[in-house]
Amino acid sequence: MGSMVFTVMVAISQMELDIRRERITVSVSERRAAGRTWAGGVSSSRTVRS
């Protein structure tokens, strides 16, 4: 009985991981297509002046 509960919990965890990974992949693709950056970071194409 315990191993069945563990198997079900692992399956649910894996499903949640797959959903999260898919959402992140779609979001990254959309942001790249729109030319947006993440979290206000400096883009690598900019030069930093000191």
N, C-alpha and C positions, 0 to 999 in steps of 0.2 A: 504494500500500500504506500509506503513512504517513497519508494523509487518512482511510483507513478506520479505522485504529487510533485516530486522533483523534476521529472520529465516535462510535465505540463508547465511548471514555472519557467523552466529553461526555454520552452517553445514560445511562451508569451514574451519573455525577455528578448529573444531573438527577433520576434515579429516587431516589437517596439524599436529595436535597434535598426532594422531594415527600413521602417517608416521614417525614423529620424534621419537616416543617411539619405534617403530619397528626397526628403524636404530640403536638406542642406544642399544637395547637388543641384536641385532645381533653382534654389535661391541664388547660389553662386553663378549659375548660368545666366539667370535673368539680370543680375547685377553687372556681370561682365558685358553682356549685350547692351546694357544701358550706359556703360562707361562709368559706373559709380564705384566708389571705394568703400572700404569697411571701417567703421568706428572712427572716422575722422583722421585716419592715418595718412601720412605723406606718401604719395605715389612714388614709385621707384624712378619714374621718368623726370621728376623734378630735381633740380640741383639745390643743395643747401649751401647758403652763403654764411660764412662766419665772420 
